[in-house]
Amino acid sequence: MVRSQPTCRPRVITARRRCSGDCSQRRSITASAKRASFTKTIVWSWSLRRHFGDRAILRVQGPVRLNPYSEPQPDITVLKPRTDFYSSAHPQGDDILLAIEVADTSVRYDREVKGPLYARSGIVEFWLVDLLHETVEAFRQPQADTYGFSRVSKRGEQLPIATLPDAVLSVDDVLGEERV
C-alpha cells in the first residue's frame, strides 16, 4: 500500500501554530524571518554613539513591565540610562523614551492593542514601522488609551524623537536600503 504525502510543506513551527494538513492558516515563515532580520538590521545600522551617545540604552525584544499583568516585548526600546542597564528590574513606562514595533502582518494589532497599552502606561513615544508600506507612524502625547498626536512618515522624511530632540533619524535610516 502506498501512502500519499501530505499536501502541505513539512511541519514548520511558527510563532503561533504548527502546520498539520491545512497550511492556509499558517503564518508566513518568510515574513516572520524578514521581521526578525529587519529588527536586528535597525539596531546594527543605527550609529548609537551618533544618535544617542550616553543619553539612552537601546534594547531589542526585551520585556517591559507596564503593570502587574502586562510585560510586552517591544521589538526595540530606547531607554533612559541606568547604571545597571536594567539588570535588576525590567524597565517600566516612565523608563521608556521610545517603544518601536516592527510590523509585517501585525500592523492592526500593534496599532489597536499595543498602542493603547503603551499610552495607558505613559510611554511618551511609540513608533509603528510598517514594512509592507515602508512607513513609520509616530505616536506622541499619551492620553488615557490613546495618543494625542500621530504622524505617518515615508522615505525621505525625518523622524525626530520627542525626548531626544537632537537625535533625528530618517525613515530611510529605519527602513534601510530601498528595495527594488
N, C-alpha and C positions, 0 to 999 in steps of 0.2 A: 504494500500500500504506500503510495506516495503522498506525503503531506504537502499542502500548499504553503508557501511562505506568506507571512503577514504582508498586508498591502501597504503598511506604513514603513517608515525608516526604522532601523533598530532602536530599541528603547533608549531614550535620551532623557536624562534627568534635567529638568528645568527648575526655575525658581519656584514654580507653583505646583506642577503635577508631572506625572510620567505619561509617556505615550504608550497606550495599550490598545491597539486596534484602530481607534478613531483619532487620527492626528490633526483633525481640523481645528481642535480647540487648543492645541499645543502652542505655547508662546514661542515665537521665533528665536531660536538659539543664536542666530546671526545677529539679530537686533540686540539681544542681551550681551553678547560678546562685544559688539560695537560700542554699547553704552559703557561697559566696564573699561574698555580700552580708551574711550574718549575721556572718562573721568581721570584716568592716570595721565593722559596727554595734557589735560588742562594744567594739572599740578606741575608736570615736567616743564611745560612751555612757559609758565609764569616765572619771571625772574623775581623771586621773593624779595631779595635784597632791594631790587629796584622799586618794587611796588609797595612792599610792606616793611622791609627792614626789621627792626626790633619792635615795631609797633603792633605786631599781630602774629598769631600762630595759625598755620594752615593745617587742617585736619581732614583726612579723607575717610569717608564712610565710618566715622566713629559715633557712638551713641551720645545723645544729648538728653539730659533729664529735664523734661518740661513740666511734669507734675508727677505725683506718686505712681500714676498708672501709665505714663507715656514716656518712652525713651526711643524716639525715632532715630534713624541714622541718615542724616542728610548726606548727599554724595560728597559735598565739600562744605566745611565750615571755616570761617575766618573768625578767630577767637581773640579776646583780649589777652595780652601776655600775662603769664603767670609763671613764677619760678619753678614750680613742679610740673609744668606742662600738662596739667590736669591728670596727673597720675594718681592723685589721692581721691579724686571725685570727678564724675562726668561734668562737663560744662552745663550750665543752666541758661535759661533765656537771656538773662542780663549779661552773661559772659560772651554772647554771640554777636559779633559785629555784622556778619553776613552769613546766611544759610543759602546754599546753592543745591538745587535739584536738577539733575540732568535727565531729560525725558526723551525716550524714543516712542514708546507706546503708552506711557503713563501721564501724559500732559494733563488730561482732565482730572485724574486722581490727585496729582500733585497740586493743581490749582485749587480744586474744590475741597480737598480733605487736609492736605498738609499745610497749604497756605493759611487757612483759618486757625489751625492748630498753632502755627508759628506766630500769628498775630496775637492770639489769646495769651501766648507765653511772653509777649513783649519783645520778640526778636525784631530789631529795628529795620532790618532789610533782608529781603528774600528774593533770590533770582531763580527763574524757571528757564532753563536752557532747553529749547525745543529743537532737537536735532533734525526732525523732519522738515521744518520750515526755516531752519537756520536763523533763529531769532533768540533774543534773550529778553524776557519780560521781568522788569524790576518792580518790586513792590516795596513801598516805604510807608511810614507813619502808621504803625499798628494801632488799631482801634478794636475793641471787643473781639469780634470774629472776622474782621476784615482789615484790609489796609486802605488808608485814605488816599494813597497815590499809587498809580501803576502806569508803566510805560513800556511799550514794546519797541525794542531796538533791533535793527538789522545790520548786516555787514556794512562797514564803512562808518558806523556811528560809535560814539564814545559812551562808556559806562562808568560814570563817577560812582564812588562808594560814599554814601552819606557820612559815615563815621570816620572815614579816612579820605577827606576831600582832595588831597594831593595824590592819591593812589588811583589814577584813572586808567582803566583798561578799555580796549576797544572790543567790539563784538568779534572782530577778526582774531584778537588775542585769545578770546574764549573759545571760539569755534575751530581755530586752527586754519590751515590752508583750505581755500575754497575747492570743493570737488568739481570735477569737470563732467 
